[in-house]
Amino acid sequence: MAARPLIFRLPPEGAHKIAETALGIPGIWNTFRLANGIRDDRLALNLAGIKLPTPVGMAAGFDKDCKVLGSVLNLGFGFVTGGTVTLASRPGNPKPRVIRLPDQQAVLNSMGFPGQGLEPAIRRLKKSQKYRDRVLVSIAGTIEDEIFECLRSTQSLVAGIELNISSPNTSGLRIFHEPARLRGLIEGLVAEKQVPLFVKLPPWPRDDESRRELLKLAETAVDAGVDGLVIANTHPIENSRLKVGRGGLSGAPLFEHTELMIADTQALVQGQVEIIACGGVTTAEQVWQLLAKGASAVQLYTSFIYEGPGLPARINKRLTKLMNMAGVTKISDISGEPPTVE
Ligand SMILES: Cc1cc2nc3c(=O)[nH]c(=O)nc-3n(C[C@H](O)[C@H](O)[C@H](O)COP(=O)(O)O)c2cc1C
């Protein structure tokens, strides 16, 4: 069996710190700009008015405190969601709260929003204004006022806002799974927003009563005026290796289900709003499949942990190749199955 890279011998949160420290040295990652595959105009798209060079974004949770947004973009991501940022700093849940499942290319986490809070995030967003046009910020809170405060103080610094009501690790967020409460919150945010607003939903199971309830949330969010939906957050799961006993599953095992959820969502929204697909994406073929099912863009996180910093460039280049093979010149024209490339 091939030896695992050294970084996988470290505990996950330690490895993440090292990755973050390395990404904090912008000089190294600036050089990725030369070959990150985003120069091809065919990959460009317009996401609710946000112009992006490729539909592949880094999902929320990787850069919780908005420390390395520019470096992440230089790797070849079309956009990056910083956060989730909360009004006050939070310690998060007790450790262990991140477990790697390398055989499945998956991760379990019960982080519970550890973060430095709004003020440091604002300071760093101000310093990253050069990248503003491709940065979203994910915000959350357990009462409306906290969320409004996060929107008001970050929206002039970013291209869009991602409202997170879907972390399985923060029970207080579930109050917004009540449609009337979610509607009130979103209508209030829509009245104040100056940039596109996306809502990140929890995943729904396939054959279950809660599927209808969760699709109802999507419908409510669209009726209340959001510009897009992020489908979806991690899948809730019980596991005794996590200190708190349960958390969210992410990575490869999610992909098939993400595809089904995108089809469900597109059937519901019929193109009225943008759909950002998130969950288990690792390859350009998978990006193609999700775009073909109705997503406008995708986000990934866990595959980046396993595949490393070259992943977004590889996906961009291969997606361009697939488009060439199929004679497709625009991201929005992608349909059907991806062509087979040797
Ligand atoms: C360690 C970890 C931390 C995360 N933190 C957040 C977060 O703060 N906010 C959020 O909206 N999603 C968070 N997520 C969920 C991801 O953004 C994404 O929805 C999920 O991992 C599925 O995508 P993936 O399979 O590509 O990782 C986190 C995921 C992981 C693995």
The ligand as an SDF file (V2000), in Angstrom:
LIG
                    3D

 31 33  0  0  0  0  0  0  0  0999 V2000
  -14.1570   20.4040    9.2050 C   0  0  0  0  0  0  0  0  0  0  0  0
  -15.3620   21.0040    8.5310 C   0  0  0  0  0  0  0  0  0  0  0  0
  -15.8370   22.2310    8.9570 C   0  0  0  0  0  0  0  0  0  0  0  0
  -16.9600   22.8040    8.3400 C   0  0  0  0  0  0  0  0  0  0  0  0
  -17.4060   24.0320    8.7490 N   0  0  0  0  0  0  0  0  0  0  0  0
  -18.4520   24.6140    8.1060 C   0  0  0  0  0  0  0  0  0  0  0  0
  -18.8940   25.9070    8.4630 C   0  0  0  0  0  0  0  0  0  0  0  0
  -18.3260   26.5790    9.3300 O   0  0  0  0  0  0  0  0  0  0  0  0
  -19.9680   26.4140    7.8050 N   0  0  0  0  0  0  0  0  0  0  0  0
  -20.6240   25.7390    6.8080 C   0  0  0  0  0  0  0  0  0  0  0  0
  -21.5900   26.2560    6.2320 O   0  0  0  0  0  0  0  0  0  0  0  0
  -20.2100   24.5130    6.4400 N   0  0  0  0  0  0  0  0  0  0  0  0
  -19.1320   23.9430    7.0510 C   0  0  0  0  0  0  0  0  0  0  0  0
  -18.7170   22.7080    6.6660 N   0  0  0  0  0  0  0  0  0  0  0  0
  -19.4640   21.9850    5.6090 C   0  0  0  0  0  0  0  0  0  0  0  0
  -18.8670   22.2110    4.2110 C   0  0  0  0  0  0  0  0  0  0  0  0
  -18.9140   23.5480    3.8310 O   0  0  0  0  0  0  0  0  0  0  0  0
  -19.6300   21.3750    3.1690 C   0  0  0  0  0  0  0  0  0  0  0  0
  -20.9800   21.7840    3.1570 O   0  0  0  0  0  0  0  0  0  0  0  0
  -19.5880   19.8760    3.4800 C   0  0  0  0  0  0  0  0  0  0  0  0
  -18.3320   19.5050    3.9890 O   0  0  0  0  0  0  0  0  0  0  0  0
  -19.8930   19.0340    2.2200 C   0  0  0  0  0  0  0  0  0  0  0  0
  -18.9460   19.2830    1.2010 O   0  0  0  0  0  0  0  0  0  0  0  0
  -17.6580   18.3460    0.9650 P   0  0  0  0  0  0  0  0  0  0  0  0
  -18.1510   16.9360    0.8880 O   0  0  0  0  0  0  0  0  0  0  0  0
  -17.0660   18.8460   -0.3150 O   0  0  0  0  0  0  0  0  0  0  0  0
  -16.7470   18.5720    2.1260 O   0  0  0  0  0  0  0  0  0  0  0  0
  -17.6010   22.1160    7.2710 C   0  0  0  0  0  0  0  0  0  0  0  0
  -17.1030   20.8840    6.8430 C   0  0  0  0  0  0  0  0  0  0  0  0
  -15.9980   20.3240    7.4470 C   0  0  0  0  0  0  0  0  0  0  0  0
  -15.4730   18.9960    6.9530 C   0  0  0  0  0  0  0  0  0  0  0  0
  1  2  1  0
  2  3  1  0
  2 30  2  0
  3  4  2  0
  4  5  1  0
  4 28  1  0
  5  6  2  0
  6  7  1  0
  6 13  1  0
  7  8  2  0
  7  9  1  0
  9 10  1  0
 10 11  2  0
 10 12  1  0
 12 13  2  0
 13 14  1  0
 14 15  1  0
 14 28  1  0
 15 16  1  0
 16 17  1  0
 16 18  1  0
 18 19  1  0
 18 20  1  0
 20 21  1  0
 20 22  1  0
 22 23  1  0
 23 24  1  0
 24 25  2  0
 24 26  1  0
 24 27  1  0
 28 29  2  0
 29 30  1  0
 30 31  1  0
M  END
$$$$
